[in-house]
Structures are given as structure tokens and as C-alpha cells.
Amino acid sequence: MTLLHDAELSSAFDHASLAYDRLVAANPGYHAHLRRSARRLGLPHGGAGLRVLDLGCGTGASTAALLAAAPYAEIVAVDASAGMLAQAAAKEWPAHVRFVHSPAEALADGSGAGRGGGAVDGRFDAVFAAYLFRNVTDPDAVLLSVRGLLSPGGRLAVHEYALAGGRANRSLWSTVCRWVVVPLGRAAGDGELYRHLWRSVLDFDTAPAFAERIGRAGFEEVRVLPLPGWQTGITHTFVARAPRRSEDAA
């Protein structure tokens, strides 16, 4: 199985965007797990007065999870796939949610071209990234960019397929992909993307290794939290904070 990267991966997501919501709806706990991870940001007062970046928002499932956890926060949702973003933006959202078309790698230099609301600029109080880091070419660079976008002490929550490391987790993931995920994706005409999903999880960091990667990027208070159901040991929430003192003040 060959992994997809950059423009090739965005194109595959563009093609899959029309059927994507139907396919993820077949995943038990998909939306509930996203909501749980968003709540783990621990944003106070429903997010009132806070800016939150939804990095890799896809068709908006993670945006909806953030909105449930922090209904009063300003949410900027970003994705590299124009097709996925169009599906997200077509849904009904409050005025304090906006969508930006940009690869995650482009955010640090402010080059993300805005869809309905300009580029990504300024600092954020929190960043939520769901199913993103497996799909970027340089996760270390993106983590550094995210840290730079956060205010001192800002919160990070990453919701990701990152195996606990045991052989049983790899076996279960491969069984589910071989007999459920890839056949459903193939039936929708997107077999290549869902084969990428299978392989990308196997090739990505284990949960402990990704936690160490977050720490190397300069984040503090890094924790790895499990998710319930069949995805225990397969999907995790990683929570952390940016340093409480900015580098400029150090």
C-alpha cells in the first residue's frame, strides 16, 4: 500500500468529500469520540472570549464537536481539501465559525487563502487537530507552527489514530480495515484513500512516541488519554499546553 502525500492526498479527499459523512457515520462512536476529545481541551465558560483553531476540519465533524464543547468561542476551521471544506461550509453554522482553505503547513507564514473570511492570523487560545498529523509530510514542523499560533499557555488537543503499540492493536486495526473500511471506501469509489488510511495508521507513531514528539516540539503537560469502545488502544486524545511564557519574554 502506498501512502498519499500533499496535493495527491488533498485531491483524494476532494474526490471522497461527497460520500465522506456517510462513511464515517458507519464508524461506531466517531462523533462521540470527537466530542470527548474536544471537551478534553477544558475550555472554561463555554469558550466565551476565546479563539480556537480547528486544524484539519474536514467536512466539519471536528468543528461541530468543538462547537458543542465551546459554544461561545470564535472558531476558525482550516483544511487543505477544497472539496471537504466546501462540504463543511455548506452546513449551518453560527456567525462566529468561519472556514479557511489552507494546508496546515502554510499557516505559520500566514499564506492560507481564506474561504469566506480571510487568512488565518493572530494567536489562538486553543488548537484542536483531529486525524491530521498522520497526513502531513512533516509533523514536527506542523507542531512547531501550532505552538507558534498559540498564546502563552494555550491548549492543544490532538485526536488521532495512534496505536498503543501492542500487536493486538495492530491486528484489530488491520482486520477492521481489510473487512470493513476498505470495502466501504472501494464501493464509494475511493478505495485508494481508505487504503492510505489503513497504511498511514500502521506507519505512524505509536501513542507514546507521538506524545514524545509533542514534547520535543516544546509543549508542556503532555498527556495521552484513551478513548472507549472498539477504538481503545487505537485512537487517543493527546492534550498539552504551549509554554506559559512566550519565547520573546524569555
N, C-alpha and C positions, 0 to 999 in steps of 0.2 A: 504494500500500500504506500502510495506516495503522498507526502504532505503538501498542502497548498499554501502559498505564501502571498502576502501583499496584494497586488492588483488581481492576481488569479483567484485568490480567496474571496476578495470583495465581489468579483464577478460571479462566483459560485453562490454567494449569499444573495446577490441580486436576483439570480435565477430562482432560488429557493424561496424568496420572500413571500410569494402569494400563498404557498402551502405551509409556511413555517408554523404559524399559530395552530393549525390543525394538528400538525405532527407533535408539537411539544405538549399539546393538551392530552395526548395519549400517555404521557410520562407521569405516573402517579407521584403526586407531591411537588411537581415542578413549580407551580406558582406559590404554594405554601412555603416551600423552602426558600424561594427568593424573598418572600415577606419576612421570614425568620432572620435571614441574613441582613436585610435592611434594618430590622429592629435592633440588631446587634451593634449598629453604629451608635446606639444610645443617645440619639439627638434629643435634647430637652425641649419641653414646651411645644411639642409638635413641629419643631423646626422653625418656629417663629423667629424672624430676623436673620436666618442662616441661608447661605448659598451652598448648594450641593451639586456636585458634578456626577452625572450618571455616564460612566465611560464604557462604551460598547453597549449601547442601549438596545440594539437590535430592533425588533418590532414593538418595543415599549413595555415588555413584561417587567423588566427591572425598574423602569420608570414608574409603573403602576405600584410596584412593591415599595419603592421609595415614597411615593405619594401617600400610601397607606400608613407608613411609619412616621412620616413627617409632612402632614397635610398643609402646613403653613410655610414650608421652606420654598425658596426660589430654586427651581431645578433646571439645570442645563444638561440636556441629554445629547450625547455625541455618538456617531457611528460612522465607520468607513464605507459601509454599503449604502449606496443611494436607494436601492430597492427596499432594503429593510427599513431605512429611515422614512421612506415615503409611506410604508405601511403604518409605522408608529405615528407619524404626524397626522395621518388621516383620521385617527381616533379622536374622541372628545377629551380635551384636557382643560384645566383651569388656566387662566391667563399667566400665572407665574411658572408655567412649564414651557420651555422652548427647546427646539431641536437644531442641532448644528451638524452639518456634513463634514467630517474630518477624520482622517486616520488618527489613532491615538498617538502615533509617533510625531505628528505635526503640531501637537498642542503646545509644546514648550516654546516654540518660536512664534506662536500667535498666528500661524498661517492657515488655521482651519477656516474654510469658507462657510459662512453662515447660511443656513437654510431657514428663512423666516425669522431672522433676528441677529445677524452679525456673527463675528468670530467669537471664540472663547477668550475672554480677557479677565484680568483681575484675579484675586485669590478666592479660594473656596474654604468653607468650614469643614467640609467632608467630601470624600470621594467614594463612590460605590462602583465596583467593576465586577460584572457578572460574566463568566465564560469568556473572558477577554485574553488573559495572559498566555494561555496555550497558543493563541492565534497570532501573536505578534512575533516578529523576527528577532527582536532584541528586548526581552522582558526587563533586563536590567536598566536599559535606557529609559523605558517607559516608566518604571518605578521611580527613577530619579526625576523624570518630568512631573510625575504625580506629586512627589514630595515638594517640588518647586511650586506647584499650583496651590498647595495647602497653606493656610495660615499657620503660624506657630501653634503647635498643639492640636492641629486639625486631625480629624479622624479618617481612617481608611478602613473599608470593609471590602474584601475580595471574596466573591462567591465562585468557586471553581471546582471542576473535576480535577482532583489531585489525589491519587491513590494513597492509602495509608502506608502501603509498602509491602503488605503480605501477599503471598502467592494466591490466596483465596480471593482477594480483591481484584487482582488482575484477571483471574479466571472468570469471576462473575461478570465483570465488565465486558470481557470478550464474548461470553455467552449471550448476554443481552444484546450486544451489537450484532453478532452474527445472525441471531434468530429473530430479532425484533427491529432494532434501529435501522440497520442497512436495508432489509427488505422493505420497510415502510418508506425509506428515503428513495429507494430504487423505483418503487411504484409511483412516487410523485415526480419522477424524472430527475432526481437529484442524488443518485447513488454515490457519485464521486465525493460530494460534500460530506455525506454521512460516513463514508469510508475514512475520510480525513478526520472526522470526529473520533472514530474508533482509535485510529493510529495516534492522533495527537495526544490523547489521554495516556496511552501506554508510553509514549516518548517523553511526556512532560515530567517535571519534578514530582517526587513524592511529596506528601503534605509536609513532613519535617524539612525536606530540602527547600521547598518554596518558602516556608517560614524563615529559614536561614537567609534566603535570598532577599526577603523583605528587610530583614535586619541589616544585611550588608548595604542596602540602599539608604541606610541612615534612619530608618523608622525605629520607634521605641515601643515598649509594652506590646510586643508581638505575641498574639495568642492564636492557637488553632482550635476551632470549635467544630464538633461533629454535627452532622445532620441526621435525622431519623429515617426509618424505613429502609427500603432496599438499597438506598444510596449511602448507608453508613459505611464508612471506610472508603468511599468512592468520591463523594462530594464533601467539601469542607467550607466553612467560613473562616477567613483569616482577618483578624482585626488588629489594628496598630494605630499609632499616633505619629505625626510629624514631630520633630523636636520642638519643645516648648519655647526655645529661644531661637530666633532666626539666625542664619549664618552671618548676616550683616551686623547683628548686635553682639556676636561672639567675640 
